[in-house]
Amino acid sequence: MNDLIVIGGGFAGVTTARESALRGRSVLLLEARDRLGGRTWRADWNGSPVEYGGAWVHWHQPHTFSEITRAGLDVVVGDSASVAGWYVGEERRSGSVEQRDAIVRRGWDRFVDGVREALPVPHDPLRAIDKLARFDRLTIAERLDELKLSDEEGAVLTAELESLAHAPLQDAGAVSVLRWHALSGYSLELTQFTGGRVTIVGGTAALLDGVASGAPFERWLNAPVAAVTRRGDRVEVATRDGAELSARAAVVAVPLNALGAIEFTPPLSEDKQRAIALGQASRGIKIFIRARGEPTAHNSIRPGHPFGYLDTDWVNGDGSQQLIGFGADAARCDPDDLTAVQRELEAILPGYEVLDATSHDWLTDELSRGTWAIHRPGWYEHHHAAMQPAEGRVRLAGSDIADGWAGFIDGAIESGLRAGAWAAALA
Ligand SMILES: Cc1cc2nc3c(=O)[nH]c(=O)nc-3n(C[C@H](O)[C@H](O)[C@H](O)COP(=O)(O)OP(=O)(O)OC[C@H]3O[C@@H](n4cnc5c(N)ncnc54)[C@H](O)[C@@H]3O)c2cc1C
């Protein structure tokens, strides 16, 4: 019998396993997919690596950066676009990124007004919950309605928020973005920077390898877990294909929106069940487009567009370029329908010819059912605390329930550090 079974091999599960193994515990990690990494996935597309899931990191993300140092990895800081585009109704305007940011800032400053008091210690989101509750009750759409913005301010802020929230603004809780701002030193500039400028040399796969090789633990791929049963001083785990395993403790590090597929006996607390039923709201797309046209690095935004935040990743020698787009609803864009992608590209960045496109649909993927955690209204007031305590020898982990950078690789590592230490102390 192992000391610990970890269910889920994303950054949270792998960090949990490493931490526990480092303390001398025997660990078995069960992962449903044929690979580790979960919502980070670096794979080849047209001969170049792309990150279908999480990609960007920042030195303001303490757990991630500590692991980058530990693994001896380096980072690359991407260039800013040379032309910014934005839409007000049907009219396309363009200028420098700085000019557009000046417009964004006018709305942003009002959007985040009060967040310093509501999140005075961003890695402890409940520290001032009495003040945070006012924001926690609002969707982003409701928060926007409280602000008096001009048409242009409203259009650019809405487009920015749709890309950050990766969800329809009437579903996403306002705190999901306010938190990001607080964690980024209460700065718009850093919020944009933490979300999209710094990548790891070798990608997320290199970082994951660094964590996973930090201590020996056994791992099974293609091992989806169906049930977790607490029995006295051990935990029994059944996989969907009938394997029955037991350990002194179990950490369940699967996405919030995938937790409902695992049967817990006895059932998890009612508070946890309510949080799982609520889930998180992200349902967006991250699409890669290869296009031919002017060899200029663009950043274009348009509210309500299927990929309304579109950035040049790089420009090739032949003038073609790779673009990365983010949109609030993956169901609104099929990357395989190049005619539709061309039509939509024309509506945000006119004059470019689509050569190819790709994306992973994290929304219909039953092992994620969403992208980065974007909590719904009421999460912090009613649900966040309930997800933290262990129930007997079973504990949940994952970026979606992290204290700090929930919804980021950093939150996954933070949560894994806590869960691994908990399990090692218990076993
Ligand atoms: C499109 C996209 C872009 C993103 N961009 C960024 C970014 O730029 N920077 C950043 O920091 N973060 C980003 N994120 C978020 C980040 O990738 C995640 O928050 C983080 O990787 C989640 O880690 P995790 O271990 O908590 O969950 P996951 O990575 O989802 O790992 C959970 C694992 O559990 C497995 N699993 C599920 N059910 C079962 C089961 N029944 N049995 C066994 N295994 C199961 C899954 O297959 C998965 O491997 C992005 C995410 C997406 C999707």
The ligand as an SDF file (V2000), in Angstrom:
LIG
                    3D

 53 58  0  0  0  0  0  0  0  0999 V2000
   -6.2490   27.9960  -22.7790 C   0  0  0  0  0  0  0  0  0  0  0  0
   -5.5920   28.1900  -21.4380 C   0  0  0  0  0  0  0  0  0  0  0  0
   -4.6830   29.2220  -21.2560 C   0  0  0  0  0  0  0  0  0  0  0  0
   -4.0770   29.4280  -20.0180 C   0  0  0  0  0  0  0  0  0  0  0  0
   -3.1070   30.4050  -19.8910 N   0  0  0  0  0  0  0  0  0  0  0  0
   -2.3830   30.4630  -18.7480 C   0  0  0  0  0  0  0  0  0  0  0  0
   -1.1940   31.2440  -18.6830 C   0  0  0  0  0  0  0  0  0  0  0  0
   -0.7880   31.8640  -19.6820 O   0  0  0  0  0  0  0  0  0  0  0  0
   -0.4920   31.2720  -17.5140 N   0  0  0  0  0  0  0  0  0  0  0  0
   -0.8770   30.5430  -16.4180 C   0  0  0  0  0  0  0  0  0  0  0  0
   -0.2090   30.5910  -15.3830 O   0  0  0  0  0  0  0  0  0  0  0  0
   -1.9950   29.7610  -16.4600 N   0  0  0  0  0  0  0  0  0  0  0  0
   -2.7230   29.6860  -17.6010 C   0  0  0  0  0  0  0  0  0  0  0  0
   -3.7850   28.8270  -17.6900 N   0  0  0  0  0  0  0  0  0  0  0  0
   -4.2260   28.1380  -16.4790 C   0  0  0  0  0  0  0  0  0  0  0  0
   -3.3100   26.9940  -16.0520 C   0  0  0  0  0  0  0  0  0  0  0  0
   -2.9300   26.2480  -17.1780 O   0  0  0  0  0  0  0  0  0  0  0  0
   -4.0850   26.1390  -15.0550 C   0  0  0  0  0  0  0  0  0  0  0  0
   -4.6230   26.9300  -14.0230 O   0  0  0  0  0  0  0  0  0  0  0  0
   -3.2030   25.0930  -14.3960 C   0  0  0  0  0  0  0  0  0  0  0  0
   -2.3680   24.4480  -15.3380 O   0  0  0  0  0  0  0  0  0  0  0  0
   -4.1110   24.0830  -13.6980 C   0  0  0  0  0  0  0  0  0  0  0  0
   -3.3390   23.0980  -13.0460 O   0  0  0  0  0  0  0  0  0  0  0  0
   -4.0600   22.0020  -12.1420 P   0  0  0  0  0  0  0  0  0  0  0  0
   -3.0440   20.9770  -11.8430 O   0  0  0  0  0  0  0  0  0  0  0  0
   -4.7860   22.6430  -11.0340 O   0  0  0  0  0  0  0  0  0  0  0  0
   -5.2130   21.3780  -13.0930 O   0  0  0  0  0  0  0  0  0  0  0  0
   -5.0340   20.6200  -14.4710 P   0  0  0  0  0  0  0  0  0  0  0  0
   -3.8410   21.0990  -15.2020 O   0  0  0  0  0  0  0  0  0  0  0  0
   -6.3180   20.6790  -15.1800 O   0  0  0  0  0  0  0  0  0  0  0  0
   -4.7170   19.1240  -14.0150 O   0  0  0  0  0  0  0  0  0  0  0  0
   -5.7340   18.2700  -13.5680 C   0  0  0  0  0  0  0  0  0  0  0  0
   -5.4670   16.8770  -14.1080 C   0  0  0  0  0  0  0  0  0  0  0  0
   -6.4910   15.9940  -13.6320 O   0  0  0  0  0  0  0  0  0  0  0  0
   -6.7640   15.0580  -14.6570 C   0  0  0  0  0  0  0  0  0  0  0  0
   -8.0480   14.4270  -14.3690 N   0  0  0  0  0  0  0  0  0  0  0  0
   -9.2960   14.9690  -14.4710 C   0  0  0  0  0  0  0  0  0  0  0  0
  -10.2220   14.0700  -14.0780 N   0  0  0  0  0  0  0  0  0  0  0  0
   -9.5340   12.9500  -13.7180 C   0  0  0  0  0  0  0  0  0  0  0  0
   -9.9400   11.6870  -13.2100 C   0  0  0  0  0  0  0  0  0  0  0  0
  -11.2290   11.3650  -12.9970 N   0  0  0  0  0  0  0  0  0  0  0  0
   -8.9670   10.7520  -12.9340 N   0  0  0  0  0  0  0  0  0  0  0  0
   -7.6640   11.0400  -13.1410 C   0  0  0  0  0  0  0  0  0  0  0  0
   -7.2330   12.2220  -13.6180 N   0  0  0  0  0  0  0  0  0  0  0  0
   -8.1640   13.1770  -13.8950 C   0  0  0  0  0  0  0  0  0  0  0  0
   -6.7270   15.9040  -15.9220 C   0  0  0  0  0  0  0  0  0  0  0  0
   -6.5490   15.1090  -17.0600 O   0  0  0  0  0  0  0  0  0  0  0  0
   -5.5410   16.8270  -15.6270 C   0  0  0  0  0  0  0  0  0  0  0  0
   -4.3310   16.2870  -16.1260 O   0  0  0  0  0  0  0  0  0  0  0  0
   -4.4040   28.5950  -18.9250 C   0  0  0  0  0  0  0  0  0  0  0  0
   -5.3100   27.5570  -19.0930 C   0  0  0  0  0  0  0  0  0  0  0  0
   -5.8930   27.3380  -20.3380 C   0  0  0  0  0  0  0  0  0  0  0  0
   -6.8260   26.1860  -20.5240 C   0  0  0  0  0  0  0  0  0  0  0  0
  1  2  1  0
  2  3  1  0
  2 52  2  0
  3  4  2  0
  4  5  1  0
  4 50  1  0
  5  6  2  0
  6  7  1  0
  6 13  1  0
  7  8  2  0
  7  9  1  0
  9 10  1  0
 10 11  2  0
 10 12  1  0
 12 13  2  0
 13 14  1  0
 14 15  1  0
 14 50  1  0
 15 16  1  0
 16 17  1  0
 16 18  1  0
 18 19  1  0
 18 20  1  0
 20 21  1  0
 20 22  1  0
 22 23  1  0
 23 24  1  0
 24 25  2  0
 24 26  1  0
 24 27  1  0
 27 28  1  0
 28 29  2  0
 28 30  1  0
 28 31  1  0
 31 32  1  0
 32 33  1  0
 33 34  1  0
 33 48  1  0
 34 35  1  0
 35 36  1  0
 35 46  1  0
 36 37  1  0
 36 45  1  0
 37 38  2  0
 38 39  1  0
 39 40  1  0
 39 45  2  0
 40 41  1  0
 40 42  2  0
 42 43  1  0
 43 44  2  0
 44 45  1  0
 46 47  1  0
 46 48  1  0
 48 49  1  0
 50 51  2  0
 51 52  1  0
 52 53  1  0
M  END
$$$$
